[in-house]
Amino acid sequence: MENLTDDELKKESKTESKNDTLSGIINALKCLASRVPKQEEKIKNLEMFRLKIILRCACDMLVICR
């Protein structure tokens, strides 16, 4: 993180903010889906999608830090 330029830090903070927003939306969708019977598979798929977004962000951050 110490080696990042100001522009890289700004870009990363925007990406992180977007990921936080998406994560919140996905969590809300999971909450809604949990109120409907037989939606366990959809809930699992939503969680996997959320985790993939987080992982992609982490991988992007590793590339930037190199």
C-alpha positions as CSV (number, residue, x, y, z in Angstrom):
1,M,0.0,0.0,0.0
2,E,2.9,2.4,0.7
3,N,4.1,2.1,-2.9
4,L,0.8,3.2,-4.4
5,T,0.5,6.5,-6.1
6,D,-2.3,8.9,-5.2
7,D,-4.1,8.1,-8.5
8,E,-3.9,4.3,-7.7
9,L,-5.2,4.9,-4.2
10,K,-8.1,7.0,-5.5
11,K,-9.0,4.3,-8.1
12,E,-8.8,1.6,-5.4
13,S,-11.1,3.5,-3.0
14,K,-13.7,4.0,-5.8
15,T,-13.6,0.3,-6.6
16,E,-13.9,-0.6,-2.9
17,S,-16.8,1.7,-2.5
18,K,-18.6,0.1,-5.5
19,N,-17.9,-3.3,-4.1
20,D,-19.3,-2.3,-0.7
21,T,-22.4,-1.0,-2.4
22,L,-22.8,-4.2,-4.4
23,S,-22.2,-6.3,-1.3
24,G,-25.0,-4.4,0.5
25,I,-27.4,-4.9,-2.4
26,I,-26.6,-8.6,-2.6
27,N,-27.1,-9.0,1.2
28,A,-30.5,-7.3,0.9
29,L,-31.4,-9.7,-2.0
30,K,-30.4,-12.6,0.2
31,C,-32.6,-11.3,3.0
32,L,-35.6,-11.0,0.6
33,A,-34.9,-14.5,-0.9
34,S,-34.8,-16.0,2.6
35,R,-38.4,-15.0,3.1
36,V,-39.6,-16.9,0.1
37,P,-39.8,-20.7,0.4
38,K,-37.4,-23.0,-1.4
39,Q,-34.9,-20.3,-2.3
40,E,-31.9,-21.8,-0.6
41,E,-30.1,-22.3,-3.9
42,K,-30.6,-18.7,-4.9
43,I,-29.3,-17.5,-1.6
44,K,-26.2,-19.7,-2.0
45,N,-25.6,-18.4,-5.5
46,L,-26.0,-14.8,-4.3
47,E,-23.4,-15.4,-1.6
48,M,-21.0,-17.0,-4.1
49,F,-21.4,-14.0,-6.4
50,R,-20.7,-11.6,-3.5
51,L,-17.6,-13.6,-2.5
52,K,-16.3,-13.6,-6.1
53,I,-16.6,-9.8,-6.2
54,I,-14.6,-9.5,-3.0
55,L,-12.0,-12.0,-4.3
56,R,-11.7,-10.1,-7.6
57,C,-11.2,-6.9,-5.7
58,A,-8.5,-8.5,-3.6
59,C,-6.7,-9.9,-6.7
60,D,-6.8,-6.5,-8.4
61,M,-5.3,-4.9,-5.3
62,L,-2.4,-7.4,-5.3
63,V,-1.7,-6.6,-8.9
64,I,-1.7,-2.9,-8.1
65,C,0.6,-3.3,-5.1
66,R,3.3,-5.2,-7.2
